[in-house]
Amino acid sequence: MEASKRICPNCGRKMKQQFIGLFHCKCGTSWRRDIGFFERTPDMVFSLERKKVRNKVKQLPTIHHK
């Protein structure tokens, strides 16, 4: 598979995918599908949360603060 096509608006580099719908850049910018671009802070923790949708259990990316 090829790398993501998402480009960072701050530095112009390609962003790397951590989870489905969550990308990070080296400059400190992140992108999430539902909220768009945002700046990361040191107290942010990214994790997957299990959620039951009908009969399936899906893992959705979440952001928690320490």
N, C-alpha and C positions, 0 to 999 in steps of 0.2 A: 504494500500500500504506500501511497505517496504522502508526504508531509502535508500538514494543514495549509490552507491558502490564507488563513487569517493573518493580516498584517497589523502590526502595532501602530496606532496613530501618533505616538510620541516619537519613536525612534526609527520606524520604518522596517524593522526586522520581522521575520516570521515568528509567530507565537507557537509555543509547544502545547500540545493537548495533555492535560493531566487526567481528566475524566471526560465522559461524553457531555458536551455542553459547557466545559470549563477549560479555558486556555490561559497560559501565563507567558509573560515576556521577561527578559533579563533586566529590563529597566524598571520593573516594579509595577507594571500595568497588567491587569487581568481582564478577562472578558467572560461573562456568564450569560447564557442564552436569555434568561428572563430579565436581567437587570442591565445588561450591556457592559460598557467599559467602566472600570473603577481602579483606584490606586490601592495596592496592598499595604497593610500596616503590619508591624511585627506581632501584634496580638491576634491575628487571624489564623484560624485552623481550618483546613479544608478536609472534608471527609465525605464518605458515602453513607447515606441513610437508607435503610430498607423500608419500602412502602408497599403495601398490598393493594393492587389494582385488579379488581374482579378476582380471578383465580391465580393471577401471576404475582410474584414478588419482584418488584423492580428496585434498583439501586439508583438513587438520585443524589447529585452532589449538593452538599450543604456547606455553609460557612458559619463557624462558631467563633466567638471571641473569648479569649482566656479570662 
